[in-house]
Amino acid sequence: MYRSHLSIVIVSKLRYTGYERCAEKMNYMMIESGVRVMMPGEKPAPLAEVLHADYAYHYKPYQTARRQLNYYYFRLQVEGASLAIIDGETVPIGPGDLLLYRPGDVACFQFVRTQEQQAGKSLISGNYYMSCRGAWLDEWWGRSSFPQRMKIPLSDSLLTIFKEIVQEHRRAKEHGTEVADYLLRVLCLMIERSVPAADGGERQLSQPALRMKQYIMEHAASPFRLEDVAKYAGISVPHAVASFKAAFGQTIMQYALEVRLSIACDRIKFTMANLEHIAETTGFGSYTYFHRVFRAKFGISPKMYREQV
C-alpha cells in the first residue's frame, strides 16, 4: 500500500526579500514527496510566457483541427476573412476581429474563398496568432470579462506589438524569451484597455469613433485633415465630425489640440529642444500659434513653463 512520506530539503539561501529572515531561523524545510523544488540558482518560470507566435497566410481553402486548448490563444484577423468557432457557433471573422481563447475553450478555424475574393493565388486570410500561458495571464484574464471576439482598431501600435512578439519569439534561441514575455504583457494591457466599460455608466463607443481617436493619437504631431481622419474610419467627413462629437463631447480638432499640447509639455519638460522646434514638431506649424494656444490653455508662456518645471 502506497504511503506519502516527507522529505527533508536543505535550503541554501532564499533570494527573495521577505523570506531571508525565515531562512536564518529555518535551515530545513519539510515538503511532501513529489513536489518539485527549485534548485539554488534556478530561475523561476516566467509569469507570462509566449509559447508560439507567428503570422499566417492562407491562399487555399483549409480547415484546422477542432481541439480543446490547454493554453491561452490570441488571434488577430488582419487581412481577408475566415470562419471561427465562437461560443460553440461558427461565425465569420473580418479584419479587426481579435479572438481570445482561454484554456478549456474549443477552437477551430476555416478558410473559404468568398465571392469578393479573386480565385487563383489571391490571399484568403492573413492573421497574427500566438499561444501563451502563465500566472500573470491567469490573473489578467480573471480581472476582466473578455468576450471571445472583440472588434478593435488595427492601429499601428497594436500591429507593431504583435509583429515584435513574433520577431522576438524567433530570436528566442539566441537571446532568450524575456523581451517577448514582457511584450505579451504590454499587449494584454492594450487589449484590456479596449474592452468596453462593464459598469454601464459609459456609453459604448462605436468602432469608427475609436478608430478616429486612435488615428489622432498616432498622427497628432503631424499636420492632418479631417478627410484623413474620416478615411481612416471608413466614413464620410460629416459623419466623422458628428460621430466624434457625440462619442467624446468635443470636436476632432479640439481633441487633436489637447494631444498636441500634451506632447509639447512633455518635450518642454524632458528634452533640450528649443521652443520653436517643439512647436514645429508637435503639429502647431509656427511658434506664434503655439504660443497663443499654450498661453490660453495654461495661463503662462511656454518659456515660463519650462523655467518653472
KAQUI-V463029 format. One record per residue. N is the residue number from 0. RES is the residue in three letters. PHI is phi in whole degrees, -180 to 180 (* if undefined). Layout:
N,RES,PHI
N,RES,PHI
//
This chain:
0,MET,*
1,TYR,-77
2,ARG,-127
3,SER,-71
4,HIS,-134
5,LEU,-106
6,SER,-113
7,ILE,-102
8,VAL,-119
9,ILE,-78
10,VAL,-98
11,SER,-71
12,LYS,-167
13,LEU,-101
14,ARG,-86
15,TYR,-83
16,THR,-60
17,GLY,104
18,TYR,-103
19,GLU,-62
20,ARG,-62
21,CYS,-65
22,ALA,-66
23,GLU,-67
24,LYS,-88
25,MET,-132
26,ASN,-93
27,TYR,-133
28,MET,-128
29,MET,-97
30,ILE,-132
31,GLU,-72
32,SER,-61
33,GLY,101
34,VAL,-86
35,ARG,-73
36,VAL,-108
37,MET,-72
38,MET,-80
39,PRO,-57
40,GLY,88
41,GLU,-79
42,LYS,-82
43,PRO,-69
44,ALA,-64
45,PRO,-63
46,LEU,-80
47,ALA,-142
48,GLU,-120
49,VAL,-85
50,LEU,-84
51,HIS,-159
52,ALA,-152
53,ASP,-167
54,TYR,-116
55,ALA,-109
56,TYR,-110
57,HIS,-128
58,TYR,-109
59,LYS,-125
60,PRO,-56
61,TYR,-162
62,GLN,-137
63,THR,-79
64,ALA,-71
65,ARG,-83
66,ARG,-148
67,GLN,-91
68,LEU,-85
69,ASN,-116
70,TYR,-152
71,TYR,-79
72,TYR,-136
73,PHE,-110
74,ARG,-141
75,LEU,-115
76,GLN,-75
77,VAL,-111
78,GLU,-130
79,GLY,63
80,ALA,-150
81,SER,-154
82,LEU,-121
83,ALA,-145
84,ILE,-82
85,ILE,-124
86,ASP,52
87,GLY,86
88,GLU,-118
89,THR,-87
90,VAL,-131
91,PRO,-74
92,ILE,-123
93,GLY,-122
94,PRO,-55
95,GLY,95
96,ASP,-83
97,LEU,-103
98,LEU,-104
99,LEU,-124
100,TYR,-116
101,ARG,-109
102,PRO,-55
103,GLY,102
104,ASP,-74
105,VAL,-101
106,ALA,-127
107,CYS,-161
108,PHE,-129
109,GLN,-132
110,PHE,-121
111,VAL,-127
112,ARG,-71
113,THR,-84
114,GLN,-65
115,GLU,-76
116,GLN,-87
117,GLN,-72
118,ALA,-74
119,GLY,97
120,LYS,-101
121,SER,-71
122,LEU,-71
123,ILE,-89
124,SER,-154
125,GLY,-139
126,ASN,-156
127,TYR,-85
128,TYR,-152
129,MET,-155
130,SER,-110
131,CYS,-153
132,ARG,-159
133,GLY,137
134,ALA,-64
135,TRP,-62
136,LEU,-65
137,ASP,-59
138,GLU,-69
139,TRP,-61
140,TRP,-65
141,GLY,-70
142,ARG,-90
143,SER,-135
144,SER,-99
145,PHE,-93
146,PRO,-73
147,GLN,-69
148,ARG,-127
149,MET,-128
150,LYS,-97
151,ILE,-130
152,PRO,-64
153,LEU,-83
154,SER,-76
155,ASP,-61
156,SER,-66
157,LEU,-65
158,LEU,-65
159,THR,-65
160,ILE,-63
161,PHE,-58
162,LYS,-62
163,GLU,-67
164,ILE,-63
165,VAL,-61
166,GLN,-67
167,GLU,-68
168,HIS,-63
169,ARG,-70
170,ARG,-86
171,ALA,-58
172,LYS,-63
173,GLU,-94
174,HIS,-120
175,GLY,88
176,THR,-103
177,GLU,-59
178,VAL,-64
179,ALA,-61
180,ASP,-66
181,TYR,-72
182,LEU,-63
183,LEU,-61
184,ARG,-64
185,VAL,-60
186,LEU,-60
187,CYS,-61
188,LEU,-68
189,MET,-67
190,ILE,-64
191,GLU,-60
192,ARG,-67
193,SER,-85
194,VAL,-73
195,PRO,-58
196,ALA,-59
197,ALA,-92
198,ASP,-82
199,GLY,78
200,GLY,-77
201,GLU,-102
202,ARG,-70
203,GLN,-74
204,LEU,-82
205,SER,-76
206,GLN,-63
207,PRO,-58
208,ALA,-64
209,LEU,-65
210,ARG,-66
211,MET,-64
212,LYS,-63
213,GLN,-63
214,TYR,-62
215,ILE,-63
216,MET,-60
217,GLU,-84
218,HIS,-121
219,ALA,-61
220,ALA,-74
221,SER,-120
222,PRO,-63
223,PHE,-145
224,ARG,-111
225,LEU,-60
226,GLU,-62
227,ASP,-67
228,VAL,-66
229,ALA,-65
230,LYS,-64
231,TYR,-64
232,ALA,-84
233,GLY,76
234,ILE,-135
235,SER,-76
236,VAL,-62
237,PRO,-59
238,HIS,-66
239,ALA,-64
240,VAL,-62
241,ALA,-68
242,SER,-65
243,PHE,-66
244,LYS,-63
245,ALA,-67
246,ALA,-78
247,PHE,-118
248,GLY,73
249,GLN,-152
250,THR,-78
251,ILE,-60
252,MET,-73
253,GLN,-64
254,TYR,-67
255,ALA,-60
256,LEU,-65
257,GLU,-61
258,VAL,-64
259,ARG,-64
260,LEU,-65
261,SER,-63
262,ILE,-64
263,ALA,-63
264,CYS,-61
265,ASP,-63
266,ARG,-72
267,ILE,-66
268,LYS,-76
269,PHE,-117
270,THR,-131
271,MET,-102
272,ALA,-62
273,ASN,-73
274,LEU,-65
275,GLU,-64
276,HIS,-66
277,ILE,-62
278,ALA,-61
279,GLU,-72
280,THR,-100
281,THR,-118
282,GLY,93
283,PHE,-85
284,GLY,87
285,SER,-136
286,TYR,-70
287,THR,-60
288,TYR,-67
289,PHE,-60
290,HIS,-60
291,ARG,-64
292,VAL,-68
293,PHE,-64
294,ARG,-65
295,ALA,-64
296,LYS,-81
297,PHE,-110
298,GLY,82
299,ILE,-137
300,SER,-80
301,PRO,-56
302,LYS,-65
303,MET,-64
304,TYR,-61
305,ARG,-63
306,GLU,-67
307,GLN,-79
308,VAL,-96
//
